[in-house]
Amino acid sequence: MKKFVAREREVEKLERIIAGDGFRFIAVYGRRRVGKSELIRHVVADKDHLYFQATSDREFNLRRISTAIGKAFYGTEDVSTYSSFASALEAVVRAIGDRRFIFVIDEVSYMAQSDPDFLSVLQSFVDNDFQNCNLTLILCASSSSFMEENILGLKSPVYGRSAFPLKILPFSLAESALMLSGWSFDDVARAHAITGGIPYYLSLLAGGKDLEDALEQEFFSPGGRLLVEARLLLSMSFRNVDLYEGILDLMAHGCNEVSVLSSKSGKDKAVVSQALTKMEQVGIVVRRKAVAGVGLSRGWNIADGYFRFFYRYVFQFTEAIEFGAGDAAMNQALKEIDLFTSREMEKVFQRFMLTHYDMPISTIGNVEFANRETHQNEEIDLVAVIPPDAMLFGECKWTLGQVDVNVLNKLMRRAELAYPKVDDKRYCLLSRSGYTERLTQFASASGGRVVLLSGEDVAKAR
């Protein structure tokens, strides 16, 4: 039996909506493997429901939904296939009657692809038939762009139909720790970085004796599930998988601008730009952005920790691994695992401060800017806007030594260089190995303007 942990807020929200009277419409979306289906199944398991998972084949969908209707309402799978999705929905409405019921359509984007009339038919039932039912309709999709444009957006046939949107995010570090109970904090942080906080990947690593054993089994051995996962996911979303893999390989090794990616891949800039935009829509890559008007906004980064790890340390050695010769590649990854983790911990740091800082934050990110004095680029790991006129600056030090005042001084200097006109500056540090007494005393005397965090602080905060 799969282990279901965390997601308390999401469960509470779904339960509250489902408990309402009349027709309710919930749109659940998020990256593949993030746990959308598991969450929905967990919530509806003890309730009267019909769960249908769509494919891109219209005729197969009709057969499957007909079988699901027969099983849910009549206790048999031996039923005739409905001729259209409209006739299937009519059967659902008739069978529901006055009962409280939940109807789930998972991978709804596939349904729309397989049947061009689907969204219009759905609109008609949402506007009319469903309004007379005590029904919760849950639509689930892995494509955020599809859900936002075709279900929740202005151009959607069902726009304005009182939908409750619920975007499912990867686990926080604290939630990942629940999946890996018994592991050391360092290994929890590494596993979180490698998986990007994706529950399914964490569940695979949790099957190992420790992190090293899990990496060997899932990434660096023939038949490893995370060895084939990246290409499998890309093939679900894109046709020319080789193009996307080539771009991700280059990005994982430091190429971040369209012109460089185009030159090294031999692909036209327009092709590269289009591929990046498509990967952005499914959450694999992200555009660099300025914060409060400062920072190099040109270029892209791999947003997903799993994809960054795979294309940095695994992809180029896939053939050797498939022949059982993955030890050298794994040893190289282990040598650099803490460096890799440190970059991902910057994202953990930003998420934690966004959700736990004692003042509301409107914008957060990291900033790379040109130092006019040295003519070199410098970076601030965390830059956040606190309306109306304050800003928060942070540094993540994922090293074995204690952090001293010099780190804070450097952060303050960079903040002043990048944002000289901001008078109300606040600071936060995240350290793997703690702080010197001198820095601790300084922070204590700062009146809350300097916050010092440990990795354990972040890992325990839900």
C-alpha positions in Angstrom: 0.0 0.0 0.0 1.4 3.4 -1.0 2.3 5.8 1.8 0.1 9.0 1.8 1.7 11.8 3.8 1.3 15.6 4.0 -1.2 17.5 1.8 -3.3 18.4 4.8 -4.3 21.8 3.4 -5.2 20.3 0.0 -7.3 17.5 1.6 -9.1 20.0 3.9 -9.9 22.2 0.9 -11.3 19.3 -1.2 -13.3 17.9 1.7 -14.8 21.3 2.4 -15.9 21.9 -1.2 -17.2 18.3 -1.5 -19.3 18.8 1.7 -21.2 21.7 0.1 -24.7 21.4 -1.4 -25.6 21.6 -5.1 -23.1 21.5 -8.0 -19.4 22.1 -7.3 -16.6 22.2 -9.9 -13.0 21.7 -8.9 -10.0 22.1 -11.3 -6.9 20.2 -10.0 -3.6 20.6 -11.9 0.1 20.5 -11.5 3.3 18.8 -12.8 3.2 15.1 -13.7 4.0 12.8 -10.7 3.3 15.6 -8.2 0.6 13.5 -6.6 -2.7 14.9 -8.1 -4.3 11.5 -8.7 -3.2 10.1 -5.4 -4.6 13.1 -3.6 -8.0 12.8 -5.3 -8.2 9.1 -4.8 -7.4 9.6 -1.1 -10.1 12.1 -0.7 -12.9 10.3 -2.6 -12.0 6.7 -1.5 -14.7 6.6 1.2 -17.3 8.5 -0.8 -19.8 7.8 -3.5 -17.8 8.5 -6.7 -16.9 7.7 -10.3 -13.3 8.0 -11.2 -12.4 8.0 -14.9 -8.9 8.4 -16.3 -8.9 9.6 -19.9 -6.5 8.7 -22.8 -5.9 10.3 -26.2 -8.0 7.6 -27.9 -11.7 8.7 -28.2 -13.1 5.2 -28.8 -11.2 3.7 -25.9 -12.3 6.6 -23.7 -16.0 5.8 -24.5 -15.5 2.2 -23.7 -13.7 2.9 -20.4 -16.2 5.5 -19.2 -19.1 3.2 -20.1 -17.5 0.4 -18.0 -16.9 2.9 -15.2 -20.5 4.0 -15.2 -21.8 0.5 -15.2 -19.5 -0.4 -12.2 -20.3 2.7 -10.2 -24.1 2.7 -10.6 -25.2 -0.8 -11.5 -22.6 -3.1 -10.1 -21.5 -4.5 -13.4 -18.9 -3.8 -16.1 -20.9 -5.7 -18.7 -22.6 -2.6 -20.3 -23.0 -1.3 -23.8 -20.7 1.4 -25.0 -22.1 4.9 -25.2 -22.0 6.5 -28.6 -20.7 9.9 -27.4 -19.5 11.6 -24.3 -22.7 13.6 -24.2 -24.8 10.4 -23.9 -22.4 9.1 -21.2 -22.9 12.4 -19.2 -26.7 12.0 -19.6 -26.4 8.5 -18.1 -24.4 9.9 -15.1 -27.0 12.6 -14.5 -29.9 10.1 -14.6 -28.1 7.7 -12.3 -27.1 10.3 -9.7 -30.7 11.4 -8.9 -30.8 13.1 -5.5 -27.7 11.4 -4.1 -24.5 13.3 -3.2 -21.9 12.2 -5.8 -18.4 12.9 -7.0 -17.4 12.6 -10.7 -13.7 12.7 -11.4 -12.2 13.0 -14.9 -8.4 12.6 -14.7 -6.1 13.7 -17.5 -8.9 15.8 -18.9 -6.6 17.4 -21.5 -6.4 14.0 -23.2 -10.2 13.9 -23.4 -10.2 17.3 -25.1 -7.5 16.2 -27.5 -9.4 13.1 -28.4 -12.8 14.7 -28.8 -13.0 18.3 -30.3 -16.6 18.6 -29.0 -15.7 17.7 -25.4 -15.4 21.2 -23.9 -18.6 22.5 -25.6 -20.5 19.4 -24.3 -19.0 19.9 -20.9 -20.1 23.5 -20.9 -23.6 22.6 -21.7 -23.8 20.1 -18.8 -22.2 22.5 -16.4 -24.7 25.2 -17.3 -27.7 23.0 -17.3 -27.9 19.4 -16.2 -25.3 19.5 -13.5 -27.0 22.5 -11.8 -29.8 20.2 -10.7 -27.5 17.7 -9.1 -25.8 17.4 -5.8 -22.6 16.8 -7.7 -18.9 17.6 -7.3 -17.2 17.5 -10.7 -13.3 17.2 -10.4 -11.3 17.8 -13.5 -7.6 17.0 -13.3 -4.7 17.7 -15.7 -1.0 17.6 -15.8 -0.7 20.5 -18.2 -1.0 23.7 -16.2 -1.2 25.7 -19.4 -4.1 23.5 -20.7 -6.0 23.9 -17.4 -5.4 27.7 -17.2 -6.3 28.3 -20.8 -9.1 25.8 -21.5 -10.8 25.3 -18.2 -10.0 28.4 -16.1 -9.1 31.0 -18.7 -11.1 33.7 -20.4 -11.2 31.7 -23.7 -12.5 28.6 -22.0 -16.0 27.4 -22.8 -16.5 26.9 -19.0 -14.9 30.1 -17.9 -16.8 31.8 -15.1 -18.6 28.6 -14.1 -17.6 28.9 -10.4 -14.7 26.6 -10.6 -12.5 26.1 -7.6 -8.8 26.0 -8.8 -6.3 23.9 -6.9 -2.7 23.8 -8.1 -0.7 21.0 -6.6 2.9 21.9 -5.9 5.9 19.7 -5.2 6.6 18.9 -1.5 8.4 21.3 0.7 11.6 20.1 2.4 9.5 19.4 5.5 7.0 17.3 3.6 9.9 15.4 1.9 11.2 14.6 5.3 7.9 12.8 6.1 8.5 10.6 3.1 12.0 9.7 4.2 11.5 9.1 7.9 14.6 7.6 9.5 17.0 9.2 7.0 19.6 11.7 8.2 18.9 15.4 7.6 21.7 15.7 5.0 20.3 12.8 3.0 16.8 14.1 3.2 18.1 17.5 1.8 20.0 15.7 -1.0 17.0 13.5 -1.9 14.7 16.5 -1.9 17.1 18.3 -4.2 17.5 15.4 -6.6 13.7 14.7 -6.8 12.6 18.3 -6.8 10.2 17.4 -4.0 8.1 15.2 -6.3 6.3 12.6 -4.1 6.5 9.7 -6.6 10.3 10.1 -7.0 10.7 10.4 -3.2 8.7 7.2 -2.7 11.1 5.4 -5.1 14.2 6.6 -3.2 12.5 5.7 0.1 12.7 2.1 -1.0 16.5 2.1 -0.7 18.5 1.3 2.4 20.0 4.8 2.2 20.5 7.5 -0.3 23.5 5.9 -2.0 21.7 2.6 -2.4 18.6 4.4 -3.7 20.5 6.3 -6.3 22.3 3.2 -7.5 19.0 1.3 -7.9 16.9 4.0 -9.5 19.4 6.1 -11.5 22.6 4.1 -12.1 21.5 0.5 -12.7 19.7 -1.2 -15.7 16.0 -1.1 -15.1 16.2 2.0 -12.8 12.8 3.7 -12.9 14.4 7.2 -12.7 16.8 6.2 -15.4 13.9 6.1 -17.9 11.6 8.6 -16.3 12.9 11.8 -18.0 12.4 10.6 -21.6 9.1 9.0 -20.7 7.8 12.3 -19.4 9.1 14.2 -22.4 7.5 11.8 -24.8 4.1 12.4 -23.1 4.3 16.1 -23.9 6.4 16.5 -27.0 7.0 14.7 -30.3 10.6 15.4 -31.1 12.1 14.2 -27.7 15.7 14.3 -29.0 15.4 18.1 -29.5 14.3 18.6 -25.9 16.8 16.3 -24.5 19.6 18.0 -26.4 18.5 21.4 -25.0 18.2 20.1 -21.4 21.6 18.4 -21.6 23.2 21.8 -22.6 21.3 23.7 -19.9 22.4 21.2 -17.2 26.0 22.0 -18.2 25.7 25.7 -18.0 24.2 26.9 -21.3 21.3 29.2 -20.4 20.7 31.6 -23.3 18.9 31.0 -26.5 21.8 32.1 -28.7 24.2 29.8 -27.0 21.8 26.9 -27.0 21.1 27.5 -30.7 24.8 27.6 -31.6 25.8 24.5 -29.6 22.7 22.4 -30.7 22.8 23.5 -34.3 19.1 24.4 -34.1 17.5 27.6 -35.3 16.9 30.2 -32.5 13.2 30.1 -33.2 13.1 26.3 -32.7 15.0 26.6 -29.5 12.8 29.4 -28.2 9.6 27.5 -29.0 11.0 24.3 -27.3 11.8 26.3 -24.2 8.4 27.9 -24.1 6.7 24.5 -24.3 8.9 23.1 -21.5 8.0 26.2 -19.4 4.4 25.4 -19.8 4.9 21.9 -18.2 7.2 23.3 -15.5 10.5 21.9 -16.6 12.3 25.2 -17.3 11.8 28.7 -16.1 12.8 32.1 -17.5 15.2 34.2 -15.5 13.6 37.2 -14.0 14.5 40.5 -12.6 13.3 41.4 -9.1 12.2 45.0 -8.5 13.8 46.0 -11.8 17.2 44.6 -11.0 18.9 41.4 -12.4 19.8 39.8 -15.6 16.4 38.6 -17.0 17.8 37.1 -20.2 18.1 33.4 -20.3 16.5 30.2 -18.9 17.1 27.7 -16.0 16.0 24.2 -15.5 13.3 24.6 -12.8 12.8 21.0 -11.9 15.4 19.4 -9.6 15.0 15.9 -11.1 15.6 17.1 -14.6 18.6 19.1 -13.6 20.2 16.1 -11.8 19.3 13.6 -14.6 20.7 15.7 -17.4 23.8 16.8 -15.4 24.9 13.4 -14.1 23.0 10.6 -15.8 21.9 11.3 -19.3 25.3 11.3 -21.0 26.1 7.9 -19.4 22.8 6.2 -20.1 24.3 3.6 -22.5 27.0 2.6 -20.0 24.4 2.4 -17.2 22.2 0.2 -19.3 25.1 -2.2 -19.8 25.6 -2.3 -16.0 28.6 0.1 -16.0 27.1 2.9 -14.0 29.6 3.0 -11.1 31.8 5.7 -12.5 28.9 8.0 -13.3 27.5 7.5 -9.8 30.8 8.2 -8.1 31.1 11.5 -10.0 27.5 12.4 -9.0 28.3 11.6 -5.3 31.4 13.8 -5.4 29.4 16.8 -6.4 26.1 15.9 -4.6 26.5 18.7 -2.0 27.3 21.3 -4.6 24.2 20.2 -6.5 22.1 20.3 -3.3 23.3 23.7 -2.4 21.8 25.2 -5.6 18.5 23.5 -5.0 18.5 24.6 -1.4 18.3 28.1 -2.6 14.8 27.3 -3.9 13.9 25.7 -0.6 15.2 28.9 1.2 13.0 31.1 -1.0 9.9 29.0 -0.5 10.4 28.9 3.2 10.8 32.6 3.5 7.8 33.3 1.2 5.6 31.1 3.5 7.1 31.7 6.9 8.5 35.2 7.1 6.7 37.4 9.6 6.0 40.1 6.9 4.1 39.6 3.7 6.2 39.1 0.5 4.9 40.1 -2.9 7.8 39.0 -5.1 10.8 36.6 -4.5 13.6 35.2 -6.5 17.4 35.2 -6.9 19.2 38.0 -8.7 22.3 38.1 -10.8 23.5 41.6 -11.5 26.5 43.4 -12.9 28.9 45.0 -10.4 29.8 48.3 -11.9 33.0 48.5 -9.7 34.5 45.1 -10.7 32.7 44.7 -14.1 31.8 41.2 -13.0 28.5 39.6 -12.3 27.4 38.9 -8.7 24.5 37.0 -7.3 22.1 37.3 -4.4 20.5 33.9 -3.5 17.2 35.5 -2.2 15.7 38.9 -3.0 12.2 39.6 -1.9 9.9 42.6 -2.0 8.0 43.5 1.2 5.4 46.2 0.3 5.3 49.1 0.4 9.1 49.9 0.5 11.1 47.2 2.3 13.2 44.4 0.8 14.6 41.1 2.2 18.0 39.7 1.1 19.3 36.2 1.8 22.3 34.0 1.4 22.3 30.2 1.5 25.5 28.6 2.7 25.4 24.8 2.3 28.9 24.1 3.5 30.4 22.3 6.5 31.9 25.3 8.3 30.0 27.7 10.5 28.9 30.9 8.9 30.5 34.1 10.3 29.8 37.8 10.1 31.8 38.2 6.9 29.1 36.3 5.0 26.5 38.8 6.2 28.7 41.7 5.4 29.2 40.5 1.9 25.4 40.1 1.5 24.8 43.6 2.8 27.4 45.0 0.4 25.8 43.2 -2.6 22.3 44.4 -1.5 23.6 48.0 -1.4 25.2 47.7 -4.8 22.1 46.2 -6.4 19.4 48.3 -4.6 21.1 51.5 -3.4 17.8 53.4 -3.2 16.1 51.0 -0.8 16.4 52.3 2.7 14.6 49.5 4.6 16.8 46.4 4.0 16.4 43.2 6.0 18.5 40.1 5.9 18.3 36.3 6.3 20.8 33.5 6.2 20.4 29.7 5.8 23.3 27.6 7.0 23.9 23.9 6.9 26.4 23.9 9.8 25.3 26.7 12.1 26.8 30.1 13.0 29.6 31.6 15.0 28.9 33.1 18.3 29.8 36.5 17.0 27.2 36.4 14.2 24.5 34.9 16.5 25.0 37.8 18.9 24.8 40.3 16.1 21.5 38.8 14.8 20.1 38.8 18.3 20.8 42.5 18.7 19.3 43.4 15.2 15.7 43.7 16.4 14.6 41.0 13.9 16.2 42.6 10.9 18.7 39.7 10.6 17.2 36.2 10.7 19.5 33.1 11.0 18.1 29.7 9.9 19.4 26.2 10.1 18.5 23.4 7.7 16.7 21.7 10.5 14.5 24.8 11.0 13.4 24.6 7.4 12.9 20.8 7.5 10.6 20.9 10.5 8.4 23.8 9.5 5.2 22.7 7.8 
